[in-house]
Amino acid sequence: MKNRRKSELWILVAVVLASGCGRYFPTALQPSPEQVAGTSVNDEGSITFTLDRLAITLKPMSDAELNRMASPSGDASLNPYTFGESTALGEDWTPPRFTVFRVQVANYQYPKVQLNPAKAHITAANGRAYDSMSFAQLYEYYQAHWQGRTGLGRVKFRERTDMLKRTLFTGNIIFSGSDEEGYLVFPLLDDDVRQIRVDIEDVAVRFNFVEEPVETVDLRFSFQRGVRRGFTPADAVQEN
């Protein structure tokens, strides 16, 4: 009987170890060494496309950076881009919710410029593809999480969607001498994704008399990351 219990214990340990080793923890996205012409990599991990005096910068955002964006109530769990500091039962880490980039546009060259966030896409080296998420899609996502349509649920829903309205990149016209910034949101990258490119198509830099774009540019930014398999989140260990 004693030996049988020992055997059962080792089987349980083996099952736990097997399930734990099957978990994946990605490192933060970083610029790839190779970038297209007209772009430069910055010290803080962003990439800037420059065309004369037009500069468009894309930076992958960590959950820690996003959580520093204060909500009106000060409750990090209401951050619309992350799970805040919430952890599952028995866990000591918080998984990411989305893939988020901050885009900054500084227009000191053209009478007006327009970057449409709906024309931003991620393509992974292994063929996976992800489209940017609109405010309407994120609204529906959180509406589905509005548990029981309670009064408290309504307050949390409104706080999240209000933050989205304030911080998502709008795609509005950016006139000469103006800056604009906001977030681009994509679904969470799959565990097998290590190299990606972010394409932003048809950025309008010239318009005709009826406000139709007559000159556009396509942008491409390349990023990479490591993925660690095991028990510990990748940002808590040194990558080999």
MDAnalysis code that builds the backbone (N, CA, C; Angstrom):
import MDAnalysis as mda
import numpy as np

u = mda.Universe.empty(720, n_residues=240, atom_resindex=np.repeat(np.arange(240), 3), trajectory=True)
u.add_TopologyAttr("name", ["N", "CA", "C"] * 240)
u.add_TopologyAttr("resid", np.arange(1, 241))
u.add_TopologyAttr("resname", ["MET", "LYS", "ASN", "ARG", "ARG", "LYS", "SER", "GLU", "LEU", "TRP", "ILE", "LEU", "VAL", "ALA", "VAL", "VAL", "LEU", "ALA", "SER", "GLY", "CYS", "GLY", "ARG", "TYR", "PHE", "PRO", "THR", "ALA", "LEU", "GLN", "PRO", "SER", "PRO", "GLU", "GLN", "VAL", "ALA", "GLY", "THR", "SER", "VAL", "ASN", "ASP", "GLU", "GLY", "SER", "ILE", "THR", "PHE", "THR", "LEU", "ASP", "ARG", "LEU", "ALA", "ILE", "THR", "LEU", "LYS", "PRO", "MET", "SER", "ASP", "ALA", "GLU", "LEU", "ASN", "ARG", "MET", "ALA", "SER", "PRO", "SER", "GLY", "ASP", "ALA", "SER", "LEU", "ASN", "PRO", "TYR", "THR", "PHE", "GLY", "GLU", "SER", "THR", "ALA", "LEU", "GLY", "GLU", "ASP", "TRP", "THR", "PRO", "PRO", "ARG", "PHE", "THR", "VAL", "PHE", "ARG", "VAL", "GLN", "VAL", "ALA", "ASN", "TYR", "GLN", "TYR", "PRO", "LYS", "VAL", "GLN", "LEU", "ASN", "PRO", "ALA", "LYS", "ALA", "HIS", "ILE", "THR", "ALA", "ALA", "ASN", "GLY", "ARG", "ALA", "TYR", "ASP", "SER", "MET", "SER", "PHE", "ALA", "GLN", "LEU", "TYR", "GLU", "TYR", "TYR", "GLN", "ALA", "HIS", "TRP", "GLN", "GLY", "ARG", "THR", "GLY", "LEU", "GLY", "ARG", "VAL", "LYS", "PHE", "ARG", "GLU", "ARG", "THR", "ASP", "MET", "LEU", "LYS", "ARG", "THR", "LEU", "PHE", "THR", "GLY", "ASN", "ILE", "ILE", "PHE", "SER", "GLY", "SER", "ASP", "GLU", "GLU", "GLY", "TYR", "LEU", "VAL", "PHE", "PRO", "LEU", "LEU", "ASP", "ASP", "ASP", "VAL", "ARG", "GLN", "ILE", "ARG", "VAL", "ASP", "ILE", "GLU", "ASP", "VAL", "ALA", "VAL", "ARG", "PHE", "ASN", "PHE", "VAL", "GLU", "GLU", "PRO", "VAL", "GLU", "THR", "VAL", "ASP", "LEU", "ARG", "PHE", "SER", "PHE", "GLN", "ARG", "GLY", "VAL", "ARG", "ARG", "GLY", "PHE", "THR", "PRO", "ALA", "ASP", "ALA", "VAL", "GLN", "GLU", "ASN"])
u.atoms.positions = np.array([
    [0.835, -1.218, 0.000],
    [0.000, 0.000, 0.000],
    [0.864, 1.261, 0.000],
    [1.952, 1.210, 0.813],
    [2.826, 2.373, 0.896],
    [3.483, 2.653, -0.446],
    [3.958, 1.595, -1.101],
    [4.581, 1.752, -2.411],
    [3.582, 2.253, -3.441],
    [2.340, 1.805, -3.327],
    [1.303, 2.245, -4.266],
    [1.069, 3.738, -4.132],
    [1.027, 4.227, -2.890],
    [0.818, 5.664, -2.671],
    [1.983, 6.472, -3.235],
    [3.203, 5.932, -3.060],
    [4.358, 6.629, -3.619],
    [4.258, 6.707, -5.140],
    [3.830, 5.611, -5.741],
    [3.680, 5.592, -7.205],
    [2.655, 6.609, -7.674],
    [1.513, 6.663, -6.954],
    [0.470, 7.630, -7.316],
    [0.976, 9.055, -7.165],
    [1.773, 9.282, -6.121],
    [2.315, 10.623, -5.909],
    [3.235, 11.029, -7.042],
    [4.105, 10.103, -7.472],
    [5.018, 10.423, -8.558],
    [4.271, 10.630, -9.882],
    [3.192, 9.883, -10.074],
    [2.384, 10.098, -11.288],
    [1.782, 11.499, -11.286],
    [1.277, 11.921, -10.118],
    [0.699, 13.261, -10.012],
    [1.751, 14.325, -10.273],
    [2.940, 14.135, -9.689],
    [4.031, 15.095, -9.920],
    [4.388, 15.160, -11.396],
    [4.432, 14.002, -12.048],
    [4.774, 13.958, -13.474],
    [3.748, 14.695, -14.321],
    [2.468, 14.516, -13.968],
    [1.403, 15.211, -14.710],
    [1.527, 16.718, -14.546],
    [1.782, 17.169, -13.321],
    [1.929, 18.605, -13.064],
    [3.121, 19.167, -13.818],
    [4.247, 18.414, -13.768],
    [5.438, 18.875, -14.485],
    [5.190, 18.948, -15.977],
    [4.500, 17.956, -16.517],
    [4.233, 17.950, -17.960],
    [3.364, 19.116, -18.365],
    [2.339, 19.401, -17.558],
    [1.458, 20.524, -17.892],
    [2.184, 21.843, -17.728],
    [3.040, 21.933, -16.709],
    [3.771, 23.177, -16.495],
    [4.764, 23.458, -17.596],
    [5.449, 22.381, -18.053],
    [6.451, 22.569, -19.100],
    [5.815, 22.940, -20.424],
    [4.492, 22.757, -20.557],
    [3.815, 23.092, -21.788],
    [3.370, 24.535, -21.863],
    [3.672, 25.322, -20.830],
    [3.282, 26.730, -20.826],
    [4.372, 27.564, -21.484],
    [3.951, 28.634, -22.147],
    [4.895, 29.471, -22.884],
    [4.828, 30.894, -22.348],
    [6.006, 31.505, -22.201],
    [6.103, 32.863, -21.694],
    [6.951, 33.691, -22.655],
    [6.354, 34.602, -23.416],
    [7.133, 35.377, -24.381],
    [7.874, 36.529, -23.719],
    [9.017, 36.879, -24.298],
    [9.709, 38.101, -23.896],
    [9.049, 39.290, -24.585],
    [9.448, 40.478, -24.221],
    [8.892, 41.685, -24.832],
    [9.344, 41.803, -26.286],
    [8.490, 42.352, -27.117],
    [8.857, 42.611, -28.509],
    [9.954, 43.669, -28.573],
    [10.939, 43.423, -29.426],
    [12.043, 44.347, -29.647],
    [12.239, 44.533, -31.142],
    [12.760, 45.703, -31.573],
    [13.016, 45.893, -33.006],
    [13.975, 44.842, -33.550],
    [13.693, 44.344, -34.728],
    [14.602, 43.411, -35.401],
    [15.807, 44.175, -35.935],
    [16.933, 43.488, -36.095],
    [18.131, 44.175, -36.610],
    [17.930, 44.772, -37.995],
    [17.168, 44.072, -38.838],
    [16.958, 44.534, -40.213],
    [15.647, 45.293, -40.321],
    [15.728, 46.529, -40.803],
    [14.549, 47.364, -41.027],
    [14.583, 47.897, -42.450],
    [13.444, 48.315, -42.964],
    [13.381, 48.846, -44.328],
    [13.998, 50.239, -44.370],
    [14.326, 50.680, -45.560],
    [14.913, 52.002, -45.746],
    [13.954, 53.083, -45.261],
    [14.512, 54.113, -44.660],
    [13.704, 55.224, -44.171],
    [13.283, 55.080, -42.733],
    [13.652, 53.969, -42.086],
    [13.302, 53.770, -40.686],
    [14.565, 53.699, -39.841],
    [14.434, 54.026, -38.573],
    [15.558, 53.964, -37.638],
    [15.053, 53.424, -36.311],
    [15.925, 52.704, -35.604],
    [15.593, 52.117, -34.312],
    [16.046, 53.052, -33.201],
    [15.173, 53.288, -32.232],
    [15.456, 54.190, -31.123],
    [15.831, 53.413, -29.867],
    [16.482, 54.102, -28.929],
    [17.023, 53.442, -27.745],
    [15.955, 52.779, -26.886],
    [14.741, 53.347, -26.830],
    [13.711, 52.804, -25.948],
    [12.900, 51.685, -26.594],
    [13.348, 51.217, -27.770],
    [12.694, 50.080, -28.398],
    [11.651, 50.427, -29.434],
    [11.549, 51.693, -29.804],
    [10.611, 52.087, -30.849],
    [11.332, 52.164, -32.192],
    [10.540, 52.271, -33.264],
    [11.069, 52.422, -34.617],
    [10.398, 53.642, -35.243],
    [11.191, 54.482, -35.888],
    [10.666, 55.708, -36.495],
    [10.857, 55.698, -38.002],
    [9.764, 55.939, -38.716],
    [9.816, 56.182, -40.161],
    [9.877, 57.683, -40.379],
    [10.819, 58.126, -41.228],
    [10.995, 59.561, -41.469],
    [10.898, 59.844, -42.960],
    [10.088, 60.819, -43.303],
    [9.972, 61.298, -44.672],
    [10.034, 62.816, -44.611],
    [11.206, 63.365, -44.950],
    [11.452, 64.790, -44.766],
    [11.202, 65.154, -43.297],
    [10.217, 66.001, -43.028],
    [9.946, 66.379, -41.633],
    [8.659, 65.741, -41.102],
    [8.286, 64.635, -41.708],
    [7.209, 63.799, -41.172],
    [7.848, 62.606, -40.471],
    [7.495, 62.386, -39.217],
    [8.048, 61.269, -38.451],
    [6.898, 60.455, -37.856],
    [6.913, 59.149, -38.091],
    [5.898, 58.243, -37.551],
    [6.624, 57.165, -36.754],
    [6.319, 57.081, -35.463],
    [7.036, 56.184, -34.552],
    [6.093, 55.126, -34.002],
    [6.564, 53.894, -33.999],
    [5.780, 52.768, -33.475],
    [6.574, 52.097, -32.357],
    [5.916, 51.891, -31.219],
    [6.573, 51.274, -30.059],
    [5.687, 50.191, -29.461],
    [6.207, 48.963, -29.300],
    [5.432, 47.932, -28.595],
    [5.343, 48.279, -27.121],
    [4.157, 48.128, -26.544],
    [3.925, 48.512, -25.152],
    [3.850, 47.273, -24.267],
    [4.574, 47.318, -23.151],
    [4.470, 46.238, -22.172],
    [3.255, 46.482, -21.282],
    [2.785, 45.433, -20.625],
    [1.666, 45.602, -19.704],
    [2.026, 46.549, -18.571],
    [3.274, 46.506, -18.110],
    [3.693, 47.403, -17.038],
    [3.570, 48.862, -17.467],
    [3.960, 49.156, -18.705],
    [3.834, 50.527, -19.214],
    [2.371, 50.915, -19.337],
    [1.555, 50.009, -19.837],
    [0.135, 50.309, -20.008],
    [-0.561, 50.485, -18.666],
    [-0.158, 49.715, -17.673],
    [-0.798, 49.814, -16.362],
    [-0.500, 51.136, -15.661],
    [0.547, 51.826, -16.094],
    [0.843, 53.138, -15.501],
    [-0.109, 54.215, -16.010],
    [-0.896, 53.874, -17.027],
    [-1.915, 54.809, -17.516],
    [-3.076, 54.779, -16.536],
    [-3.224, 55.830, -15.769],
    [-4.190, 55.840, -14.667],
    [-5.624, 55.881, -15.187],
    [-6.473, 55.120, -14.532],
    [-7.905, 55.199, -14.779],
    [-8.494, 56.215, -13.812],
    [-9.654, 56.763, -14.109],
    [-10.259, 57.752, -13.197],
    [-10.401, 57.246, -11.766],
    [-10.674, 55.948, -11.594],
    [-10.846, 55.400, -10.254],
    [-9.525, 54.958, -9.637],
    [-8.457, 54.915, -10.452],
    [-7.176, 54.435, -9.961],
    [-7.089, 52.923, -9.871],
    [-8.067, 52.217, -10.408],
    [-8.121, 50.762, -10.346],
    [-7.444, 50.190, -11.584],
    [-6.259, 49.567, -11.402],
    [-5.511, 49.039, -12.542],
    [-6.268, 47.928, -13.252],
    [-7.173, 47.253, -12.546],
    [-7.914, 46.158, -13.173],
    [-8.878, 46.652, -14.242],
    [-9.135, 47.956, -14.272],
    [-10.035, 48.518, -15.273],
    [-9.300, 49.025, -16.508],
    [-7.976, 48.830, -16.543],
    [-7.224, 49.194, -17.735],
    [-7.767, 48.394, -18.920],
    [-8.177, 49.043, -20.000],
    [-8.807, 48.295, -21.098],
    [-7.830, 47.497, -21.948],
    [-6.521, 47.688, -21.731],
    [-5.527, 47.012, -22.559],
    [-4.875, 45.814, -21.872],
    [-5.077, 45.656, -20.564],
    [-4.419, 44.594, -19.810],
    [-5.408, 43.954, -18.837],
    [-4.949, 42.950, -18.135],
    [-5.704, 42.373, -17.026],
    [-5.329, 43.036, -15.700],
    [-4.668, 44.189, -15.774],
    [-4.249, 44.862, -14.556],
    [-3.235, 44.019, -13.816],
    [-3.470, 43.799, -12.544],
    [-2.591, 42.944, -11.744],
    [-3.305, 41.665, -11.316],
    [-4.356, 41.310, -12.017],
    [-5.128, 40.125, -11.674],
    [-4.336, 38.858, -11.988],
    [-4.459, 37.872, -11.138],
    [-3.817, 36.581, -11.360],
    [-4.842, 35.472, -11.149],
    [-4.651, 34.380, -11.846],
    [-5.517, 33.223, -11.661],
    [-5.190, 32.543, -10.335],
    [-6.128, 31.770, -9.846],
    [-5.939, 31.061, -8.587],
    [-4.704, 30.169, -8.659],
    [-3.796, 30.363, -7.692],
    [-2.579, 29.568, -7.639],
    [-1.446, 30.084, -8.503],
    [-1.674, 31.198, -9.220],
    [-0.637, 31.777, -10.076],
    [-0.073, 33.038, -9.432],
    [1.153, 33.412, -9.849],
    [1.749, 34.648, -9.370],
    [2.153, 35.569, -10.524],
    [1.550, 35.340, -11.702],
    [1.834, 36.198, -12.842],
    [0.531, 36.509, -13.565],
    [0.545, 37.601, -14.306],
    [-0.642, 38.059, -15.030],
    [-0.411, 37.922, -16.532],
    [-1.224, 37.183, -17.244],
    [-1.031, 37.036, -18.690],
    [-1.425, 38.314, -19.422],
    [-0.874, 38.541, -20.615],
    [-1.284, 39.700, -21.412],
    [-2.674, 39.496, -21.989],
    [-3.340, 40.606, -22.302],
    [-4.687, 40.539, -22.876],
    [-4.667, 40.774, -24.385],
    [-3.902, 41.769, -24.829],
    [-3.804, 42.122, -26.248],
    [-2.341, 42.350, -26.620],
    [-2.111, 42.628, -27.896],
    [-0.824, 43.116, -28.384],
    [-1.018, 44.593, -28.718],
    [-0.289, 45.462, -28.036],
    [-0.557, 46.900, -28.118],
    [0.704, 47.651, -28.547],
    [0.517, 48.590, -29.463],
    [1.585, 49.485, -29.902],
    [1.133, 50.927, -29.713],
    [2.072, 51.789, -29.371],
    [1.794, 53.225, -29.373],
    [2.327, 53.796, -30.677],
    [1.472, 54.531, -31.387],
    [1.896, 55.189, -32.613],
    [1.886, 56.698, -32.381],
    [2.953, 57.347, -32.807],
    [3.100, 58.801, -32.697],
    [3.381, 59.372, -34.078],
    [2.650, 60.406, -34.431],
    [2.834, 61.066, -35.725],
    [3.179, 62.532, -35.473],
    [4.311, 62.961, -36.019],
    [4.729, 64.367, -35.933],
    [4.818, 64.900, -37.360],
    [3.869, 65.763, -37.727],
    [3.778, 66.274, -39.096],
    [4.253, 67.714, -39.167],
    [5.466, 67.896, -39.642],
    [6.004, 69.238, -39.848],
    [6.445, 69.412, -41.298],
    [5.768, 68.686, -42.196],
    [6.143, 68.689, -43.595],
    [4.963, 68.962, -44.522],
    [3.853, 68.295, -44.306],
    [2.737, 68.324, -45.249],
    [1.570, 69.139, -44.694],
    [0.751, 69.711, -45.591],
    [-0.427, 70.453, -45.107],
    [-1.304, 69.597, -44.193],
    [-1.417, 68.315, -44.523],
    [-2.150, 67.389, -43.652],
    [-1.770, 65.957, -43.986],
    [-1.915, 65.119, -42.979],
    [-1.551, 63.704, -43.078],
    [-2.649, 62.900, -42.406],
    [-2.896, 61.690, -42.900],
    [-3.882, 60.820, -42.253],
    [-3.387, 59.381, -42.231],
    [-3.385, 58.797, -41.027],
    [-3.022, 57.386, -40.833],
    [-4.267, 56.672, -40.333],
    [-4.743, 55.731, -41.122],
    [-5.966, 54.994, -40.786],
    [-5.604, 53.739, -39.983],
    [-5.977, 53.654, -38.693],
    [-5.610, 52.469, -37.896],
    [-6.206, 51.174, -38.422],
    [-7.281, 51.260, -39.201],
    [-7.883, 50.049, -39.769],
    [-6.993, 49.417, -40.830],
    [-5.989, 50.161, -41.292],
    [-5.087, 49.640, -42.310],
    [-3.757, 49.184, -41.716],
    [-3.771, 48.897, -40.417],
    [-2.594, 48.342, -39.750],
    [-2.782, 46.835, -39.581],
    [-1.749, 46.066, -39.933],
    [-1.833, 44.611, -39.881],
    [-0.509, 44.038, -39.374],
    [-0.599, 42.916, -38.688],
    [0.585, 42.167, -38.275],
    [0.661, 40.894, -39.092],
    [1.851, 40.618, -39.621],
    [2.114, 39.352, -40.290],
    [3.323, 38.712, -39.632],
    [3.162, 37.485, -39.156],
    [4.253, 36.774, -38.500],
    [5.067, 35.998, -39.520],
    [6.318, 35.704, -39.171],
    [7.193, 34.968, -40.078],
    [6.663, 33.573, -40.367],
    [5.875, 33.013, -39.447],
    [5.315, 31.674, -39.667],
    [3.965, 31.705, -40.380],
    [3.564, 32.893, -40.863],
    [2.359, 32.997, -41.674],
    [1.107, 33.440, -40.956],
    [1.142, 33.514, -39.634],
    [-0.039, 33.986, -38.913],
    [-0.256, 35.466, -39.202],
    [-1.524, 35.896, -39.191],
    [-1.862, 37.283, -39.501],
    [-2.870, 37.804, -38.490],
    [-2.755, 39.084, -38.170],
    [-3.619, 39.716, -37.178],
    [-3.995, 41.106, -37.676],
    [-5.284, 41.413, -37.652],
    [-5.763, 42.747, -38.018],
    [-5.920, 43.603, -36.763],
    [-5.761, 44.911, -36.932],
    [-5.959, 45.813, -35.807],
    [-7.423, 45.798, -35.388],
    [-7.659, 46.050, -34.122],
    [-9.007, 46.019, -33.566],
    [-9.552, 47.439, -33.455],
    [-10.769, 47.629, -33.898],
    [-11.409, 48.945, -33.859],
    [-12.035, 49.191, -32.493],
    [-12.452, 50.431, -32.268],
    [-13.154, 50.748, -31.027],
    [-14.437, 49.910, -30.920],
    [-15.144, 49.740, -32.051],
    [-16.386, 48.961, -32.034],
    [-16.125, 47.521, -31.613],
    [-15.041, 46.919, -32.088],
    [-14.722, 45.545, -31.711],
    [-14.369, 45.443, -30.228],
    [-13.597, 46.398, -29.739],
    [-13.225, 46.393, -28.325],
    [-14.437, 46.677, -27.448],
    [-15.329, 47.525, -27.925],
    [-16.582, 47.807, -27.204],
    [-17.386, 46.518, -27.037],
    [-17.519, 45.767, -28.126],
    [-18.265, 44.512, -28.064],
    [-17.562, 43.492, -27.167],
    [-16.233, 43.483, -27.204],
    [-15.463, 42.570, -26.364],
    [-15.786, 42.821, -24.893],
    [-15.776, 44.086, -24.470],
    [-16.036, 44.385, -23.067],
    [-17.522, 44.308, -22.720],
    [-18.354, 44.544, -23.684],
    [-19.788, 44.382, -23.437],
    [-20.111, 42.927, -23.115],
    [-19.394, 41.993, -23.767],
    [-19.593, 40.574, -23.490],
    [-19.099, 40.199, -22.097],
    [-18.163, 40.996, -21.546],
    [-17.635, 40.731, -20.213],
    [-18.393, 41.489, -19.125],
    [-19.417, 42.226, -19.516],
    [-20.203, 42.995, -18.555],
    [-21.132, 42.009, -17.847],
    [-20.663, 41.494, -16.759],
    [-21.336, 40.377, -16.109],
    [-22.682, 40.789, -15.516],
    [-23.720, 40.120, -15.942],
    [-25.035, 40.284, -15.348],
    [-25.685, 41.636, -15.559],
    [-25.015, 42.518, -16.335],
    [-25.558, 43.863, -16.564],
    [-25.893, 44.563, -15.240],
    [-25.061, 44.336, -14.223],
    [-25.289, 44.959, -12.919],
    [-24.871, 46.420, -12.941],
    [-25.263, 47.147, -11.893],
    [-24.871, 48.548, -11.800],
    [-23.378, 48.717, -11.747],
    [-22.685, 47.875, -10.942],
    [-21.228, 47.953, -10.858],
    [-20.598, 47.572, -12.181],
    [-21.167, 46.566, -12.838],
    [-20.660, 46.182, -14.142],
    [-20.779, 47.299, -15.155],
    [-21.873, 48.054, -15.066],
    [-22.071, 49.180, -15.981],
    [-20.997, 50.251, -15.762],
    [-20.668, 50.529, -14.502],
    [-19.647, 51.531, -14.180],
    [-18.289, 51.111, -14.736],
    [-17.928, 49.837, -14.526],
    [-16.642, 49.346, -15.018],
    [-16.591, 49.359, -16.541],
    [-17.699, 48.974, -17.168],
    [-17.773, 48.973, -18.630],
    [-17.572, 50.379, -19.186],
    [-18.238, 51.354, -18.598],
    [-18.117, 52.732, -19.067],
    [-16.712, 53.275, -18.852],
    [-16.093, 52.915, -17.715],
    [-14.745, 53.420, -17.455],
    [-13.758, 52.866, -18.476],
    [-13.871, 51.588, -18.783],
    [-12.974, 50.999, -19.780],
    [-13.184, 51.612, -21.160],
    [-14.437, 51.727, -21.579],
    [-14.694, 52.247, -22.923],
    [-14.357, 53.736, -23.011],
    [-14.524, 54.480, -21.926],
    [-14.118, 55.892, -21.928],
    [-12.603, 56.016, -22.092],
    [-11.860, 55.128, -21.439],
    [-10.409, 55.145, -21.591],
    [-10.002, 54.784, -23.017],
    [-10.710, 53.856, -23.619],
    [-10.432, 53.511, -25.009],
    [-10.655, 54.716, -25.917],
    [-11.741, 55.438, -25.707],
    [-12.025, 56.618, -26.528],
    [-10.909, 57.650, -26.422],
    [-10.352, 57.794, -25.221],
    [-9.319, 58.807, -25.005],
    [-7.958, 58.393, -25.544],
    [-7.693, 57.095, -25.619],
    [-6.319, 56.670, -25.860],
    [-6.087, 55.904, -27.157],
    [-7.120, 55.355, -27.779],
    [-6.928, 54.709, -29.079],
    [-6.509, 55.736, -30.124],
    [-5.675, 55.320, -31.069],
    [-5.316, 56.215, -32.162],
    [-6.553, 56.456, -33.012],
    [-6.858, 57.713, -33.283],
    [-8.148, 58.058, -33.879],
    [-8.195, 57.938, -35.394],
    [-7.080, 58.225, -36.069],
    [-7.103, 58.264, -37.518],
    [-7.591, 59.585, -38.069],
    [-7.699, 60.607, -37.222],
    [-8.121, 61.930, -37.683],
    [-7.020, 62.599, -38.512],
    [-7.403, 63.615, -39.263],
    [-6.449, 64.413, -40.028],
    [-5.458, 65.079, -39.060],
    [-4.173, 65.016, -39.416],
    [-3.117, 65.665, -38.627],
    [-2.555, 66.787, -39.485],
    [-2.838, 68.013, -39.088],
    [-2.442, 69.164, -39.893],
    [-0.975, 69.519, -39.669],
    [-0.449, 70.337, -40.561],
    [0.954, 70.735, -40.490],
    [1.255, 71.396, -39.149],
    [2.381, 71.018, -38.542],
    [2.773, 71.574, -37.258],
    [2.126, 70.898, -36.072],
    [1.449, 69.767, -36.300],
    [0.724, 69.090, -35.219],
    [1.309, 67.704, -34.944],
    [1.106, 67.244, -33.713],
    [1.475, 65.892, -33.301],
    [0.206, 65.148, -32.891],
    [0.225, 63.845, -33.047],
    [-0.894, 63.000, -32.619],
    [-0.333, 61.660, -32.169],
    [-0.918, 61.087, -31.115],
    [-0.496, 59.765, -30.689],
    [-1.669, 58.989, -30.107],
    [-1.521, 57.689, -30.051],
    [-2.549, 56.812, -29.500],
    [-2.114, 55.371, -29.676],
    [-2.981, 54.452, -29.282],
    [-2.632, 53.038, -29.302],
    [-3.292, 52.305, -30.463],
    [-2.543, 51.365, -31.031],
    [-3.065, 50.386, -31.967],
    [-3.158, 49.059, -31.226],
    [-4.295, 48.393, -31.326],
    [-4.531, 47.164, -30.576],
    [-4.744, 46.003, -31.548],
    [-4.054, 44.899, -31.263],
    [-4.184, 43.677, -32.046],
    [-4.504, 42.515, -31.102],
    [-5.045, 41.430, -31.621],
    [-5.221, 40.244, -30.775],
    [-3.881, 39.770, -30.221],
    [-3.946, 38.999, -29.169],
    [-2.738, 38.461, -28.551],
    [-2.026, 37.541, -29.542],
    [-0.709, 37.700, -29.660],
    [0.075, 36.858, -30.561],
    [0.091, 35.414, -30.053],
    [0.088, 34.483, -30.979],
    [0.154, 33.079, -30.611],
    [1.541, 32.723, -30.074],
    [1.600, 31.626, -29.317],
    [2.853, 31.239, -28.672],
    [3.967, 30.919, -29.654],
    [3.615, 30.492, -30.861],
    [4.655, 30.113, -31.816],
    [5.164, 31.286, -32.650],
    [4.741, 32.490, -32.334],
    [5.162, 33.674, -33.087],
    [6.402, 34.280, -32.438],
    [7.448, 34.426, -33.240],
    [8.688, 35.016, -32.736],
    [9.132, 36.238, -33.534],
    [8.797, 36.289, -34.793],
    [9.162, 37.437, -35.627],
    [7.905, 37.958, -36.323],
    [7.724, 39.276, -36.289],
    [6.550, 39.881, -36.922],
    [6.959, 41.121, -37.691],
    [6.103, 41.499, -38.608],
    [6.198, 42.828, -39.202],
    [4.844, 43.502, -39.035],
    [4.875, 44.784, -38.759],
    [3.659, 45.585, -38.659],
    [3.599, 46.471, -39.893],
    [2.601, 46.244, -40.722],
    [2.410, 47.060, -41.924],
    [1.271, 48.039, -41.688],
    [1.521, 49.293, -42.019],
    [0.470, 50.317, -42.002],
    [0.382, 50.862, -43.418],
    [-0.703, 50.565, -44.076],
    [-0.833, 50.866, -45.495],
    [-1.549, 52.194, -45.740],
    [-1.217, 52.780, -46.887],
    [-1.940, 53.946, -47.420],
    [-1.993, 55.129, -46.444],
    [-0.867, 55.464, -45.865],
    [-0.802, 56.691, -45.054],
    [-0.835, 57.869, -46.019],
    [-1.892, 58.656, -45.942],
    [-2.108, 59.740, -46.910],
    [-1.271, 60.963, -46.541],
    [-0.492, 61.461, -47.515],
    [0.338, 62.649, -47.266],
    [-0.024, 63.812, -48.187],
    [-0.807, 63.550, -49.218],
    [-1.291, 64.636, -50.079],
    [-2.739, 64.336, -50.481],
    [-3.535, 65.405, -50.601],
    [-4.955, 65.280, -50.923],
    [-5.294, 66.207, -52.079],
    [-6.372, 65.872, -52.831],
    [-6.844, 66.768, -53.870],
    [-7.881, 67.737, -53.298],
    [-8.518, 68.501, -54.156],
    [-9.421, 69.559, -53.702],
    [-10.701, 69.022, -53.067],
    [-10.992, 67.742, -53.288],
    [-12.176, 67.157, -52.652],
    [-11.779, 66.243, -51.483],
    [-10.576, 66.457, -50.959],
    [-10.085, 65.746, -49.769],
    [-9.860, 64.256, -49.990],
    [-9.616, 63.863, -51.252],
    [-9.267, 62.476, -51.529],
    [-7.751, 62.323, -51.564],
    [-7.202, 61.272, -50.963],
    [-5.746, 61.077, -50.995],
    [-5.246, 60.880, -52.428],
    [-4.194, 61.584, -52.783],
    [-3.582, 61.420, -54.099],
    [-2.138, 60.949, -53.983],
    [-1.603, 60.937, -52.775],
    [-0.261, 60.392, -52.549],
    [-0.254, 59.698, -51.188],
    [0.177, 58.446, -51.189],
    [0.216, 57.678, -49.945],
    [1.557, 56.971, -49.818],
    [1.877, 56.577, -48.585],
    [3.076, 55.771, -48.331],
    [2.674, 54.565, -47.485],
    [3.389, 53.475, -47.694],
    [3.189, 52.265, -46.896],
    [4.353, 52.124, -45.917],
    [4.032, 51.805, -44.682],
    [5.048, 51.689, -43.640],
    [5.221, 50.231, -43.243],
    [6.446, 49.880, -42.843],
    [6.712, 48.527, -42.347],
    [7.705, 48.607, -41.189],
    [7.357, 47.964, -40.087],
    [8.191, 47.927, -38.894],
    [8.366, 46.453, -38.498],
    [9.594, 46.028, -38.243],
    [9.866, 44.625, -37.929],
    [10.281, 44.470, -36.469],
    [9.703, 43.449, -35.802],
    [9.991, 43.185, -34.394],
    [10.230, 41.692, -34.193],
    [10.852, 41.370, -33.063],
    [11.094, 39.968, -32.728],
    [11.002, 39.786, -31.212],
    [10.879, 38.532, -30.791],
    [10.815, 38.216, -29.373],
    [11.273, 36.784, -29.163],
    [11.592, 36.462, -27.914],
    [11.861, 35.089, -27.549],
    [10.633, 34.513, -26.864],
    [10.542, 33.202, -26.831],
    [9.449, 32.527, -26.133],
    [10.063, 31.415, -25.291],
    [9.835, 31.479, -23.988],
    [10.388, 30.488, -23.070],
    [9.304, 29.503, -22.669],
    [9.669, 28.240, -22.642],
    [8.729, 27.202, -22.232],
    [9.081, 26.732, -20.826],
    [8.111, 26.712, -19.936],
    [8.387, 26.263, -18.583],
    [7.447, 26.860, -17.573],
    [7.946, 27.062, -16.355],
    [7.118, 27.501, -15.244],
    [7.174, 29.009, -15.034],
    [8.283, 29.647, -15.423],
    [8.536, 31.028, -15.026],
    [8.327, 31.976, -16.192],
    [7.623, 33.090, -16.002],
    [7.482, 34.071, -17.078],
    [8.829, 34.495, -17.639],
    [8.874, 34.730, -18.941],
    [10.144, 34.991, -19.613],
    [10.822, 36.250, -19.122],
    [10.050, 37.248, -18.665],
    [10.674, 38.487, -18.205],
    [11.300, 38.334, -16.827],
    [11.159, 37.140, -16.206],
    [11.738, 36.909, -14.892],
    [13.017, 36.105, -14.959],
    [13.416, 35.727, -16.172],
    [14.635, 34.942, -16.329],
    [15.478, 35.550, -17.440],
    [16.733, 35.174, -17.476],
    [17.623, 35.662, -18.510],
    [17.546, 34.731, -19.708],
    [17.297, 35.300, -20.859],
    [17.214, 34.481, -22.065],
    [18.586, 33.998, -22.468],
    [18.688, 32.776, -22.964],
    [19.963, 32.242, -23.436],
    [20.269, 32.764, -24.837],
])
